[in-house]
Amino acid sequence: MCGELHCCKQMRAALEDELILFDERYDDYVIPVRSSEGASIVQRIDYCPWCGMKLPDSLRSKWFDELEAMGIDPMHDAIPLQYKSGAWKSKSR
């Protein structure tokens, strides 16, 4: 799995050039499709476009589930600091 090592030189280069984005909160790799009026549209990818390696499973649903269990609505409430990065994952695993 690629994970935080980003699996290959081409993936690392694409991340540096922001052709592909990595969201450490969710372990999501995404390709930006477009951005307009403050909204970004992205396409999540499951495999590296260069080496074909399986990318990590998304933790997006788990992130929202944990916040909901704490009574936090991330659209309206303050998000705890550890949930603004990948730090929350170490306590969840």
PDB file of N, CA, C and O in Angstrom:
ATOM      1  N   MET A   1       0.838  -1.179   0.000  1.00  0.00           N
ATOM      2  CA  MET A   1       0.000   0.000   0.000  1.00  0.00           C
ATOM      3  C   MET A   1       0.885   1.244   0.000  1.00  0.00           C
ATOM      4  O   MET A   1       1.946   1.248   0.624  1.00  0.00           O
ATOM      5  N   CYS A   2       0.466   2.278  -0.681  1.00  0.00           N
ATOM      6  CA  CYS A   2       1.273   3.490  -0.768  1.00  0.00           C
ATOM      7  C   CYS A   2       1.405   4.179   0.587  1.00  0.00           C
ATOM      8  O   CYS A   2       2.523   4.424   1.041  1.00  0.00           O
ATOM      9  N   GLY A   3       0.308   4.490   1.230  1.00  0.00           N
ATOM     10  CA  GLY A   3       0.348   5.155   2.522  1.00  0.00           C
ATOM     11  C   GLY A   3       1.154   6.437   2.486  1.00  0.00           C
ATOM     12  O   GLY A   3       1.173   7.139   1.475  1.00  0.00           O
ATOM     13  N   GLU A   4       1.813   6.739   3.577  1.00  0.00           N
ATOM     14  CA  GLU A   4       2.521   8.003   3.700  1.00  0.00           C
ATOM     15  C   GLU A   4       3.813   8.037   2.895  1.00  0.00           C
ATOM     16  O   GLU A   4       4.399   9.107   2.731  1.00  0.00           O
ATOM     17  N   LEU A   5       4.269   6.906   2.394  1.00  0.00           N
ATOM     18  CA  LEU A   5       5.467   6.909   1.563  1.00  0.00           C
ATOM     19  C   LEU A   5       5.140   7.296   0.125  1.00  0.00           C
ATOM     20  O   LEU A   5       6.042   7.571  -0.668  1.00  0.00           O
ATOM     21  N   HIS A   6       3.880   7.318  -0.205  1.00  0.00           N
ATOM     22  CA  HIS A   6       3.379   7.729  -1.519  1.00  0.00           C
ATOM     23  C   HIS A   6       3.883   6.871  -2.665  1.00  0.00           C
ATOM     24  O   HIS A   6       3.875   7.328  -3.808  1.00  0.00           O
ATOM     25  N   CYS A   7       4.316   5.658  -2.408  1.00  0.00           N
ATOM     26  CA  CYS A   7       4.569   4.535  -3.296  1.00  0.00           C
ATOM     27  C   CYS A   7       5.584   4.691  -4.419  1.00  0.00           C
ATOM     28  O   CYS A   7       6.297   3.726  -4.694  1.00  0.00           O
ATOM     29  N   CYS A   8       5.701   5.823  -5.083  1.00  0.00           N
ATOM     30  CA  CYS A   8       6.655   5.904  -6.189  1.00  0.00           C
ATOM     31  C   CYS A   8       7.087   7.349  -6.427  1.00  0.00           C
ATOM     32  O   CYS A   8       6.464   8.289  -5.932  1.00  0.00           O
ATOM     33  N   LYS A   9       8.174   7.506  -7.199  1.00  0.00           N
ATOM     34  CA  LYS A   9       8.705   8.844  -7.479  1.00  0.00           C
ATOM     35  C   LYS A   9       7.686   9.709  -8.216  1.00  0.00           C
ATOM     36  O   LYS A   9       7.573  10.905  -7.945  1.00  0.00           O
ATOM     37  N   GLN A  10       6.957   9.117  -9.131  1.00  0.00           N
ATOM     38  CA  GLN A  10       5.995   9.893  -9.911  1.00  0.00           C
ATOM     39  C   GLN A  10       4.869  10.422  -9.016  1.00  0.00           C
ATOM     40  O   GLN A  10       4.417  11.555  -9.183  1.00  0.00           O
ATOM     41  N   MET A  11       4.421   9.593  -8.066  1.00  0.00           N
ATOM     42  CA  MET A  11       3.372  10.035  -7.139  1.00  0.00           C
ATOM     43  C   MET A  11       3.895  11.174  -6.269  1.00  0.00           C
ATOM     44  O   MET A  11       3.202  12.172  -6.071  1.00  0.00           O
ATOM     45  N   ARG A  12       5.109  11.031  -5.750  1.00  0.00           N
ATOM     46  CA  ARG A  12       5.686  12.098  -4.920  1.00  0.00           C
ATOM     47  C   ARG A  12       5.805  13.390  -5.720  1.00  0.00           C
ATOM     48  O   ARG A  12       5.504  14.465  -5.202  1.00  0.00           O
ATOM     49  N   ALA A  13       6.236  13.300  -6.962  1.00  0.00           N
ATOM     50  CA  ALA A  13       6.363  14.486  -7.814  1.00  0.00           C
ATOM     51  C   ALA A  13       4.999  15.123  -8.069  1.00  0.00           C
ATOM     52  O   ALA A  13       4.869  16.346  -8.034  1.00  0.00           O
ATOM     53  N   ALA A  14       3.987  14.301  -8.324  1.00  0.00           N
ATOM     54  CA  ALA A  14       2.636  14.817  -8.565  1.00  0.00           C
ATOM     55  C   ALA A  14       2.088  15.503  -7.318  1.00  0.00           C
ATOM     56  O   ALA A  14       1.386  16.509  -7.421  1.00  0.00           O
ATOM     57  N   LEU A  15       2.403  14.965  -6.139  1.00  0.00           N
ATOM     58  CA  LEU A  15       1.978  15.588  -4.891  1.00  0.00           C
ATOM     59  C   LEU A  15       2.691  16.924  -4.687  1.00  0.00           C
ATOM     60  O   LEU A  15       2.066  17.900  -4.270  1.00  0.00           O
ATOM     61  N   GLU A  16       3.986  16.976  -4.975  1.00  0.00           N
ATOM     62  CA  GLU A  16       4.730  18.234  -4.858  1.00  0.00           C
ATOM     63  C   GLU A  16       4.182  19.290  -5.804  1.00  0.00           C
ATOM     64  O   GLU A  16       4.117  20.467  -5.452  1.00  0.00           O
ATOM     65  N   ASP A  17       3.788  18.876  -7.003  1.00  0.00           N
ATOM     66  CA  ASP A  17       3.248  19.808  -8.002  1.00  0.00           C
ATOM     67  C   ASP A  17       1.754  20.068  -7.816  1.00  0.00           C
ATOM     68  O   ASP A  17       1.156  20.846  -8.559  1.00  0.00           O
ATOM     69  N   GLU A  18       1.156  19.410  -6.817  1.00  0.00           N
ATOM     70  CA  GLU A  18      -0.272  19.514  -6.505  1.00  0.00           C
ATOM     71  C   GLU A  18      -1.177  19.072  -7.654  1.00  0.00           C
ATOM     72  O   GLU A  18      -2.295  19.564  -7.804  1.00  0.00           O
ATOM     73  N   LEU A  19      -0.670  18.131  -8.467  1.00  0.00           N
ATOM     74  CA  LEU A  19      -1.516  17.513  -9.487  1.00  0.00           C
ATOM     75  C   LEU A  19      -2.421  16.477  -8.829  1.00  0.00           C
ATOM     76  O   LEU A  19      -3.529  16.208  -9.293  1.00  0.00           O
ATOM     77  N   ILE A  20      -1.919  15.902  -7.737  1.00  0.00           N
ATOM     78  CA  ILE A  20      -2.677  15.006  -6.872  1.00  0.00           C
ATOM     79  C   ILE A  20      -2.527  15.543  -5.461  1.00  0.00           C
ATOM     80  O   ILE A  20      -1.451  16.005  -5.081  1.00  0.00           O
ATOM     81  N   LEU A  21      -3.595  15.487  -4.686  1.00  0.00           N
ATOM     82  CA  LEU A  21      -3.569  15.968  -3.312  1.00  0.00           C
ATOM     83  C   LEU A  21      -3.752  14.799  -2.360  1.00  0.00           C
ATOM     84  O   LEU A  21      -4.447  13.835  -2.678  1.00  0.00           O
ATOM     85  N   PHE A  22      -3.128  14.885  -1.190  1.00  0.00           N
ATOM     86  CA  PHE A  22      -3.277  13.867  -0.162  1.00  0.00           C
ATOM     87  C   PHE A  22      -3.839  14.544   1.073  1.00  0.00           C
ATOM     88  O   PHE A  22      -3.251  15.498   1.582  1.00  0.00           O
ATOM     89  N   ASP A  23      -4.979  14.055   1.560  1.00  0.00           N
ATOM     90  CA  ASP A  23      -5.591  14.582   2.775  1.00  0.00           C
ATOM     91  C   ASP A  23      -5.304  13.604   3.897  1.00  0.00           C
ATOM     92  O   ASP A  23      -5.903  12.531   3.970  1.00  0.00           O
ATOM     93  N   GLU A  24      -4.377  13.986   4.777  1.00  0.00           N
ATOM     94  CA  GLU A  24      -3.960  13.071   5.838  1.00  0.00           C
ATOM     95  C   GLU A  24      -5.066  12.790   6.840  1.00  0.00           C
ATOM     96  O   GLU A  24      -5.011  11.779   7.541  1.00  0.00           O
ATOM     97  N   ARG A  25      -6.071  13.659   6.928  1.00  0.00           N
ATOM     98  CA  ARG A  25      -7.178  13.381   7.851  1.00  0.00           C
ATOM     99  C   ARG A  25      -7.872  12.084   7.494  1.00  0.00           C
ATOM    100  O   ARG A  25      -8.255  11.314   8.374  1.00  0.00           O
ATOM    101  N   TYR A  26      -8.034  11.843   6.215  1.00  0.00           N
ATOM    102  CA  TYR A  26      -8.811  10.696   5.743  1.00  0.00           C
ATOM    103  C   TYR A  26      -7.982   9.631   5.023  1.00  0.00           C
ATOM    104  O   TYR A  26      -8.522   8.591   4.644  1.00  0.00           O
ATOM    105  N   ASP A  27      -6.693   9.868   4.830  1.00  0.00           N
ATOM    106  CA  ASP A  27      -5.854   9.016   3.975  1.00  0.00           C
ATOM    107  C   ASP A  27      -6.396   8.989   2.551  1.00  0.00           C
ATOM    108  O   ASP A  27      -6.380   7.947   1.896  1.00  0.00           O
ATOM    109  N   ASP A  28      -6.869  10.116   2.083  1.00  0.00           N
ATOM    110  CA  ASP A  28      -7.443  10.213   0.741  1.00  0.00           C
ATOM    111  C   ASP A  28      -6.460  10.833  -0.242  1.00  0.00           C
ATOM    112  O   ASP A  28      -5.858  11.871   0.036  1.00  0.00           O
ATOM    113  N   TYR A  29      -6.306  10.189  -1.390  1.00  0.00           N
ATOM    114  CA  TYR A  29      -5.600  10.769  -2.522  1.00  0.00           C
ATOM    115  C   TYR A  29      -6.680  11.212  -3.501  1.00  0.00           C
ATOM    116  O   TYR A  29      -7.586  10.445  -3.829  1.00  0.00           O
ATOM    117  N   VAL A  30      -6.576  12.454  -3.964  1.00  0.00           N
ATOM    118  CA  VAL A  30      -7.590  12.977  -4.880  1.00  0.00           C
ATOM    119  C   VAL A  30      -6.930  13.755  -6.011  1.00  0.00           C
ATOM    120  O   VAL A  30      -5.842  14.313  -5.868  1.00  0.00           O
ATOM    121  N   ILE A  31      -7.628  13.770  -7.131  1.00  0.00           N
ATOM    122  CA  ILE A  31      -7.234  14.594  -8.265  1.00  0.00           C
ATOM    123  C   ILE A  31      -8.179  15.790  -8.288  1.00  0.00           C
ATOM    124  O   ILE A  31      -9.394  15.613  -8.376  1.00  0.00           O
ATOM    125  N   PRO A  32      -7.632  17.016  -8.210  1.00  0.00           N
ATOM    126  CA  PRO A  32      -8.501  18.187  -8.305  1.00  0.00           C
ATOM    127  C   PRO A  32      -9.123  18.253  -9.704  1.00  0.00           C
ATOM    128  O   PRO A  32      -8.424  18.154 -10.712  1.00  0.00           O
ATOM    129  N   VAL A  33     -10.429  18.420  -9.744  1.00  0.00           N
ATOM    130  CA  VAL A  33     -11.120  18.490 -11.030  1.00  0.00           C
ATOM    131  C   VAL A  33     -11.364  19.941 -11.403  1.00  0.00           C
ATOM    132  O   VAL A  33     -11.089  20.357 -12.529  1.00  0.00           O
ATOM    133  N   ARG A  34     -11.881  20.706 -10.455  1.00  0.00           N
ATOM    134  CA  ARG A  34     -12.038  22.145 -10.674  1.00  0.00           C
ATOM    135  C   ARG A  34     -12.346  22.831  -9.350  1.00  0.00           C
ATOM    136  O   ARG A  34     -12.701  22.195  -8.357  1.00  0.00           O
ATOM    137  N   SER A  35     -12.198  24.125  -9.372  1.00  0.00           N
ATOM    138  CA  SER A  35     -12.471  24.931  -8.188  1.00  0.00           C
ATOM    139  C   SER A  35     -13.163  26.198  -8.654  1.00  0.00           C
ATOM    140  O   SER A  35     -12.688  26.883  -9.560  1.00  0.00           O
ATOM    141  N   SER A  36     -14.288  26.501  -8.026  1.00  0.00           N
ATOM    142  CA  SER A  36     -14.992  27.725  -8.381  1.00  0.00           C
ATOM    143  C   SER A  36     -15.750  28.247  -7.173  1.00  0.00           C
ATOM    144  O   SER A  36     -16.329  27.476  -6.408  1.00  0.00           O
ATOM    145  N   GLU A  37     -15.741  29.542  -7.014  1.00  0.00           N
ATOM    146  CA  GLU A  37     -16.473  30.218  -5.949  1.00  0.00           C
ATOM    147  C   GLU A  37     -16.232  29.565  -4.584  1.00  0.00           C
ATOM    148  O   GLU A  37     -17.175  29.358  -3.820  1.00  0.00           O
ATOM    149  N   GLY A  38     -14.980  29.243  -4.279  1.00  0.00           N
ATOM    150  CA  GLY A  38     -14.630  28.697  -2.982  1.00  0.00           C
ATOM    151  C   GLY A  38     -14.905  27.216  -2.797  1.00  0.00           C
ATOM    152  O   GLY A  38     -14.572  26.658  -1.752  1.00  0.00           O
ATOM    153  N   ALA A  39     -15.502  26.569  -3.783  1.00  0.00           N
ATOM    154  CA  ALA A  39     -15.792  25.137  -3.680  1.00  0.00           C
ATOM    155  C   ALA A  39     -14.826  24.372  -4.576  1.00  0.00           C
ATOM    156  O   ALA A  39     -14.600  24.745  -5.727  1.00  0.00           O
ATOM    157  N   SER A  40     -14.266  23.311  -4.037  1.00  0.00           N
ATOM    158  CA  SER A  40     -13.368  22.471  -4.821  1.00  0.00           C
ATOM    159  C   SER A  40     -14.053  21.150  -5.123  1.00  0.00           C
ATOM    160  O   SER A  40     -14.719  20.568  -4.267  1.00  0.00           O
ATOM    161  N   ILE A  41     -13.882  20.696  -6.330  1.00  0.00           N
ATOM    162  CA  ILE A  41     -14.405  19.397  -6.727  1.00  0.00           C
ATOM    163  C   ILE A  41     -13.196  18.511  -6.989  1.00  0.00           C
ATOM    164  O   ILE A  41     -12.290  18.871  -7.740  1.00  0.00           O
ATOM    165  N   VAL A  42     -13.204  17.341  -6.349  1.00  0.00           N
ATOM    166  CA  VAL A  42     -12.079  16.417  -6.487  1.00  0.00           C
ATOM    167  C   VAL A  42     -12.599  15.021  -6.798  1.00  0.00           C
ATOM    168  O   VAL A  42     -13.753  14.693  -6.521  1.00  0.00           O
ATOM    169  N   GLN A  43     -11.729  14.211  -7.376  1.00  0.00           N
ATOM    170  CA  GLN A  43     -12.040  12.808  -7.647  1.00  0.00           C
ATOM    171  C   GLN A  43     -11.074  11.959  -6.848  1.00  0.00           C
ATOM    172  O   GLN A  43      -9.863  12.033  -7.054  1.00  0.00           O
ATOM    173  N   ARG A  44     -11.603  11.142  -5.925  1.00  0.00           N
ATOM    174  CA  ARG A  44     -10.766  10.258  -5.127  1.00  0.00           C
ATOM    175  C   ARG A  44     -10.249   9.146  -6.026  1.00  0.00           C
ATOM    176  O   ARG A  44     -10.960   8.657  -6.903  1.00  0.00           O
ATOM    177  N   ILE A  45      -9.001   8.755  -5.796  1.00  0.00           N
ATOM    178  CA  ILE A  45      -8.429   7.647  -6.560  1.00  0.00           C
ATOM    179  C   ILE A  45      -8.058   6.518  -5.602  1.00  0.00           C
ATOM    180  O   ILE A  45      -7.651   6.762  -4.467  1.00  0.00           O
ATOM    181  N   ASP A  46      -8.202   5.293  -6.068  1.00  0.00           N
ATOM    182  CA  ASP A  46      -7.929   4.113  -5.248  1.00  0.00           C
ATOM    183  C   ASP A  46      -6.603   3.443  -5.598  1.00  0.00           C
ATOM    184  O   ASP A  46      -6.091   2.637  -4.821  1.00  0.00           O
ATOM    185  N   TYR A  47      -6.048   3.771  -6.760  1.00  0.00           N
ATOM    186  CA  TYR A  47      -4.787   3.179  -7.212  1.00  0.00           C
ATOM    187  C   TYR A  47      -3.876   4.274  -7.744  1.00  0.00           C
ATOM    188  O   TYR A  47      -4.343   5.256  -8.321  1.00  0.00           O
ATOM    189  N   CYS A  48      -2.586   4.104  -7.549  1.00  0.00           N
ATOM    190  CA  CYS A  48      -1.603   5.047  -8.076  1.00  0.00           C
ATOM    191  C   CYS A  48      -1.693   5.036  -9.610  1.00  0.00           C
ATOM    192  O   CYS A  48      -1.641   3.970 -10.223  1.00  0.00           O
ATOM    193  N   PRO A  49      -1.827   6.212 -10.228  1.00  0.00           N
ATOM    194  CA  PRO A  49      -1.907   6.258 -11.698  1.00  0.00           C
ATOM    195  C   PRO A  49      -0.623   5.821 -12.399  1.00  0.00           C
ATOM    196  O   PRO A  49      -0.658   5.499 -13.586  1.00  0.00           O
ATOM    197  N   TRP A  50       0.518   5.802 -11.689  1.00  0.00           N
ATOM    198  CA  TRP A  50       1.794   5.472 -12.309  1.00  0.00           C
ATOM    199  C   TRP A  50       2.217   4.028 -12.071  1.00  0.00           C
ATOM    200  O   TRP A  50       2.565   3.318 -13.014  1.00  0.00           O
ATOM    201  N   CYS A  51       2.190   3.594 -10.818  1.00  0.00           N
ATOM    202  CA  CYS A  51       2.696   2.246 -10.546  1.00  0.00           C
ATOM    203  C   CYS A  51       1.571   1.236 -10.312  1.00  0.00           C
ATOM    204  O   CYS A  51       1.830   0.034 -10.246  1.00  0.00           O
ATOM    205  N   GLY A  52       0.332   1.703 -10.185  1.00  0.00           N
ATOM    206  CA  GLY A  52      -0.810   0.813 -10.039  1.00  0.00           C
ATOM    207  C   GLY A  52      -1.025   0.260  -8.641  1.00  0.00           C
ATOM    208  O   GLY A  52      -1.933  -0.543  -8.428  1.00  0.00           O
ATOM    209  N   MET A  53      -0.200   0.679  -7.680  1.00  0.00           N
ATOM    210  CA  MET A  53      -0.322   0.169  -6.317  1.00  0.00           C
ATOM    211  C   MET A  53      -1.629   0.641  -5.675  1.00  0.00           C
ATOM    212  O   MET A  53      -2.061   1.774  -5.884  1.00  0.00           O
ATOM    213  N   LYS A  54      -2.252  -0.249  -4.889  1.00  0.00           N
ATOM    214  CA  LYS A  54      -3.479   0.093  -4.157  1.00  0.00           C
ATOM    215  C   LYS A  54      -3.153   1.160  -3.128  1.00  0.00           C
ATOM    216  O   LYS A  54      -2.189   1.032  -2.373  1.00  0.00           O
ATOM    217  N   LEU A  55      -3.955   2.207  -3.100  1.00  0.00           N
ATOM    218  CA  LEU A  55      -3.795   3.286  -2.133  1.00  0.00           C
ATOM    219  C   LEU A  55      -4.594   2.940  -0.876  1.00  0.00           C
ATOM    220  O   LEU A  55      -5.468   2.074  -0.924  1.00  0.00           O
ATOM    221  N   PRO A  56      -4.305   3.608   0.252  1.00  0.00           N
ATOM    222  CA  PRO A  56      -5.020   3.277   1.497  1.00  0.00           C
ATOM    223  C   PRO A  56      -6.531   3.454   1.357  1.00  0.00           C
ATOM    224  O   PRO A  56      -7.001   4.297   0.593  1.00  0.00           O
ATOM    225  N   ASP A  57      -7.277   2.652   2.100  1.00  0.00           N
ATOM    226  CA  ASP A  57      -8.726   2.838   2.154  1.00  0.00           C
ATOM    227  C   ASP A  57      -9.027   4.168   2.819  1.00  0.00           C
ATOM    228  O   ASP A  57      -8.328   4.574   3.748  1.00  0.00           O
ATOM    229  N   SER A  58     -10.050   4.839   2.356  1.00  0.00           N
ATOM    230  CA  SER A  58     -10.441   6.129   2.917  1.00  0.00           C
ATOM    231  C   SER A  58     -10.980   5.967   4.337  1.00  0.00           C
ATOM    232  O   SER A  58     -11.724   5.032   4.636  1.00  0.00           O
ATOM    233  N   LEU A  59     -10.592   6.883   5.184  1.00  0.00           N
ATOM    234  CA  LEU A  59     -11.105   6.924   6.560  1.00  0.00           C
ATOM    235  C   LEU A  59     -12.114   8.060   6.738  1.00  0.00           C
ATOM    236  O   LEU A  59     -12.468   8.407   7.865  1.00  0.00           O
ATOM    237  N   ARG A  60     -12.572   8.636   5.634  1.00  0.00           N
ATOM    238  CA  ARG A  60     -13.494   9.781   5.682  1.00  0.00           C
ATOM    239  C   ARG A  60     -14.747   9.461   6.495  1.00  0.00           C
ATOM    240  O   ARG A  60     -15.123  10.250   7.362  1.00  0.00           O
ATOM    241  N   SER A  61     -15.395   8.344   6.246  1.00  0.00           N
ATOM    242  CA  SER A  61     -16.627   7.995   6.978  1.00  0.00           C
ATOM    243  C   SER A  61     -16.345   7.826   8.462  1.00  0.00           C
ATOM    244  O   SER A  61     -17.129   8.268   9.303  1.00  0.00           O
ATOM    245  N   LYS A  62     -15.229   7.189   8.782  1.00  0.00           N
ATOM    246  CA  LYS A  62     -14.863   6.994  10.191  1.00  0.00           C
ATOM    247  C   LYS A  62     -14.623   8.340  10.874  1.00  0.00           C
ATOM    248  O   LYS A  62     -15.017   8.523  12.026  1.00  0.00           O
ATOM    249  N   TRP A  63     -13.982   9.282  10.181  1.00  0.00           N
ATOM    250  CA  TRP A  63     -13.726  10.627  10.700  1.00  0.00           C
ATOM    251  C   TRP A  63     -15.047  11.305  11.067  1.00  0.00           C
ATOM    252  O   TRP A  63     -15.202  11.836  12.167  1.00  0.00           O
ATOM    253  N   PHE A  64     -15.999  11.276  10.125  1.00  0.00           N
ATOM    254  CA  PHE A  64     -17.312  11.881  10.392  1.00  0.00           C
ATOM    255  C   PHE A  64     -18.049  11.136  11.498  1.00  0.00           C
ATOM    256  O   PHE A  64     -18.687  11.765  12.342  1.00  0.00           O
ATOM    257  N   ASP A  65     -17.971   9.801  11.508  1.00  0.00           N
ATOM    258  CA  ASP A  65     -18.640   9.010  12.552  1.00  0.00           C
ATOM    259  C   ASP A  65     -18.118   9.360  13.937  1.00  0.00           C
ATOM    260  O   ASP A  65     -18.896   9.499  14.881  1.00  0.00           O
ATOM    261  N   GLU A  66     -16.795   9.503  14.059  1.00  0.00           N
ATOM    262  CA  GLU A  66     -16.226   9.831  15.368  1.00  0.00           C
ATOM    263  C   GLU A  66     -16.661  11.214  15.840  1.00  0.00           C
ATOM    264  O   GLU A  66     -16.978  11.403  17.014  1.00  0.00           O
ATOM    265  N   LEU A  67     -16.675  12.170  14.933  1.00  0.00           N
ATOM    266  CA  LEU A  67     -17.122  13.517  15.315  1.00  0.00           C
ATOM    267  C   LEU A  67     -18.599  13.500  15.709  1.00  0.00           C
ATOM    268  O   LEU A  67     -18.986  14.126  16.696  1.00  0.00           O
ATOM    269  N   GLU A  68     -19.415  12.791  14.947  1.00  0.00           N
ATOM    270  CA  GLU A  68     -20.835  12.684  15.252  1.00  0.00           C
ATOM    271  C   GLU A  68     -21.048  12.039  16.621  1.00  0.00           C
ATOM    272  O   GLU A  68     -21.924  12.467  17.373  1.00  0.00           O
ATOM    273  N   ALA A  69     -20.260  11.017  16.952  1.00  0.00           N
ATOM    274  CA  ALA A  69     -20.376  10.348  18.251  1.00  0.00           C
ATOM    275  C   ALA A  69     -20.051  11.296  19.397  1.00  0.00           C
ATOM    276  O   ALA A  69     -20.530  11.112  20.516  1.00  0.00           O
ATOM    277  N   MET A  70     -19.232  12.314  19.116  1.00  0.00           N
ATOM    278  CA  MET A  70     -18.902  13.322  20.126  1.00  0.00           C
ATOM    279  C   MET A  70     -19.896  14.478  20.125  1.00  0.00           C
ATOM    280  O   MET A  70     -19.749  15.426  20.896  1.00  0.00           O
ATOM    281  N   GLY A  71     -20.909  14.403  19.257  1.00  0.00           N
ATOM    282  CA  GLY A  71     -21.904  15.470  19.172  1.00  0.00           C
ATOM    283  C   GLY A  71     -21.419  16.692  18.411  1.00  0.00           C
ATOM    284  O   GLY A  71     -21.929  17.795  18.606  1.00  0.00           O
ATOM    285  N   ILE A  72     -20.426  16.494  17.539  1.00  0.00           N
ATOM    286  CA  ILE A  72     -19.851  17.602  16.778  1.00  0.00           C
ATOM    287  C   ILE A  72     -20.317  17.539  15.334  1.00  0.00           C
ATOM    288  O   ILE A  72     -20.192  16.507  14.674  1.00  0.00           O
ATOM    289  N   ASP A  73     -20.853  18.645  14.851  1.00  0.00           N
ATOM    290  CA  ASP A  73     -21.214  18.781  13.444  1.00  0.00           C
ATOM    291  C   ASP A  73     -20.096  19.567  12.774  1.00  0.00           C
ATOM    292  O   ASP A  73     -19.988  20.774  12.987  1.00  0.00           O
ATOM    293  N   PRO A  74     -19.253  18.907  11.962  1.00  0.00           N
ATOM    294  CA  PRO A  74     -18.094  19.594  11.389  1.00  0.00           C
ATOM    295  C   PRO A  74     -18.445  20.750  10.460  1.00  0.00           C
ATOM    296  O   PRO A  74     -17.586  21.573  10.141  1.00  0.00           O
ATOM    297  N   MET A  75     -19.687  20.817  10.029  1.00  0.00           N
ATOM    298  CA  MET A  75     -20.102  21.933   9.172  1.00  0.00           C
ATOM    299  C   MET A  75     -20.421  23.185   9.992  1.00  0.00           C
ATOM    300  O   MET A  75     -20.412  24.296   9.461  1.00  0.00           O
ATOM    301  N   HIS A  76     -20.706  23.006  11.295  1.00  0.00           N
ATOM    302  CA  HIS A  76     -21.138  24.145  12.102  1.00  0.00           C
ATOM    303  C   HIS A  76     -20.380  24.317  13.412  1.00  0.00           C
ATOM    304  O   HIS A  76     -20.352  25.417  13.965  1.00  0.00           O
ATOM    305  N   ASP A  77     -19.768  23.258  13.915  1.00  0.00           N
ATOM    306  CA  ASP A  77     -19.104  23.300  15.209  1.00  0.00           C
ATOM    307  C   ASP A  77     -17.586  23.359  15.037  1.00  0.00           C
ATOM    308  O   ASP A  77     -17.049  23.034  13.978  1.00  0.00           O
ATOM    309  N   ALA A  78     -16.915  23.779  16.103  1.00  0.00           N
ATOM    310  CA  ALA A  78     -15.451  23.753  16.107  1.00  0.00           C
ATOM    311  C   ALA A  78     -14.983  22.305  16.094  1.00  0.00           C
ATOM    312  O   ALA A  78     -15.530  21.456  16.798  1.00  0.00           O
ATOM    313  N   ILE A  79     -13.985  22.041  15.301  1.00  0.00           N
ATOM    314  CA  ILE A  79     -13.435  20.684  15.180  1.00  0.00           C
ATOM    315  C   ILE A  79     -12.228  20.581  16.109  1.00  0.00           C
ATOM    316  O   ILE A  79     -11.345  21.437  16.065  1.00  0.00           O
ATOM    317  N   PRO A  80     -12.178  19.540  16.952  1.00  0.00           N
ATOM    318  CA  PRO A  80     -11.018  19.370  17.833  1.00  0.00           C
ATOM    319  C   PRO A  80      -9.718  19.336  17.027  1.00  0.00           C
ATOM    320  O   PRO A  80      -9.679  18.827  15.907  1.00  0.00           O
ATOM    321  N   LEU A  81      -8.670  19.879  17.612  1.00  0.00           N
ATOM    322  CA  LEU A  81      -7.387  20.031  16.927  1.00  0.00           C
ATOM    323  C   LEU A  81      -6.874  18.729  16.310  1.00  0.00           C
ATOM    324  O   LEU A  81      -6.410  18.740  15.170  1.00  0.00           O
ATOM    325  N   GLN A  82      -6.946  17.610  17.032  1.00  0.00           N
ATOM    326  CA  GLN A  82      -6.407  16.350  16.497  1.00  0.00           C
ATOM    327  C   GLN A  82      -7.166  15.890  15.260  1.00  0.00           C
ATOM    328  O   GLN A  82      -6.634  15.102  14.478  1.00  0.00           O
ATOM    329  N   TYR A  83      -8.403  16.362  15.059  1.00  0.00           N
ATOM    330  CA  TYR A  83      -9.188  15.980  13.877  1.00  0.00           C
ATOM    331  C   TYR A  83      -8.913  16.885  12.676  1.00  0.00           C
ATOM    332  O   TYR A  83      -9.454  16.660  11.593  1.00  0.00           O
ATOM    333  N   LYS A  84      -8.082  17.899  12.862  1.00  0.00           N
ATOM    334  CA  LYS A  84      -7.689  18.764  11.747  1.00  0.00           C
ATOM    335  C   LYS A  84      -6.460  18.220  11.050  1.00  0.00           C
ATOM    336  O   LYS A  84      -6.009  18.784  10.052  1.00  0.00           O
ATOM    337  N   SER A  85      -5.914  17.128  11.565  1.00  0.00           N
ATOM    338  CA  SER A  85      -4.752  16.474  10.957  1.00  0.00           C
ATOM    339  C   SER A  85      -4.989  14.967  11.042  1.00  0.00           C
ATOM    340  O   SER A  85      -6.100  14.517  11.319  1.00  0.00           O
ATOM    341  N   GLY A  86      -3.959  14.218  10.807  1.00  0.00           N
ATOM    342  CA  GLY A  86      -4.070  12.766  10.907  1.00  0.00           C
ATOM    343  C   GLY A  86      -3.878  12.257  12.322  1.00  0.00           C
ATOM    344  O   GLY A  86      -3.886  11.045  12.541  1.00  0.00           O
ATOM    345  N   ALA A  87      -3.704  13.156  13.301  1.00  0.00           N
ATOM    346  CA  ALA A  87      -3.431  12.749  14.684  1.00  0.00           C
ATOM    347  C   ALA A  87      -4.554  11.881  15.279  1.00  0.00           C
ATOM    348  O   ALA A  87      -4.281  11.007  16.102  1.00  0.00           O
ATOM    349  N   TRP A  88      -5.780  12.108  14.884  1.00  0.00           N
ATOM    350  CA  TRP A  88      -6.913  11.353  15.443  1.00  0.00           C
ATOM    351  C   TRP A  88      -6.811   9.863  15.145  1.00  0.00           C
ATOM    352  O   TRP A  88      -7.341   9.044  15.896  1.00  0.00           O
ATOM    353  N   LYS A  89      -6.132   9.499  14.048  1.00  0.00           N
ATOM    354  CA  LYS A  89      -6.055   8.096  13.643  1.00  0.00           C
ATOM    355  C   LYS A  89      -5.272   7.259  14.642  1.00  0.00           C
ATOM    356  O   LYS A  89      -5.594   6.087  14.836  1.00  0.00           O
ATOM    357  N   SER A  90      -4.261   7.821  15.277  1.00  0.00           N
ATOM    358  CA  SER A  90      -3.445   7.032  16.203  1.00  0.00           C
ATOM    359  C   SER A  90      -4.247   6.637  17.450  1.00  0.00           C
ATOM    360  O   SER A  90      -3.984   5.590  18.041  1.00  0.00           O
ATOM    361  N   LYS A  91      -5.208   7.450  17.851  1.00  0.00           N
ATOM    362  CA  LYS A  91      -6.042   7.105  19.012  1.00  0.00           C
ATOM    363  C   LYS A  91      -7.148   6.128  18.623  1.00  0.00           C
ATOM    364  O   LYS A  91      -7.659   5.400  19.473  1.00  0.00           O
ATOM    365  N   SER A  92      -7.524   6.110  17.334  1.00  0.00           N
ATOM    366  CA  SER A  92      -8.630   5.276  16.868  1.00  0.00           C
ATOM    367  C   SER A  92      -8.206   3.850  16.569  1.00  0.00           C
ATOM    368  O   SER A  92      -9.043   2.947  16.601  1.00  0.00           O
ATOM    369  N   ARG A  93      -6.962   3.625  16.285  1.00  0.00           N
ATOM    370  CA  ARG A  93      -6.505   2.305  15.825  1.00  0.00           C
ATOM    371  C   ARG A  93      -6.206   1.380  16.948  1.00  0.00           C
ATOM    372  O   ARG A  93      -5.813   0.237  16.718  1.00  0.00           O
TER     373      ARG A  93
END
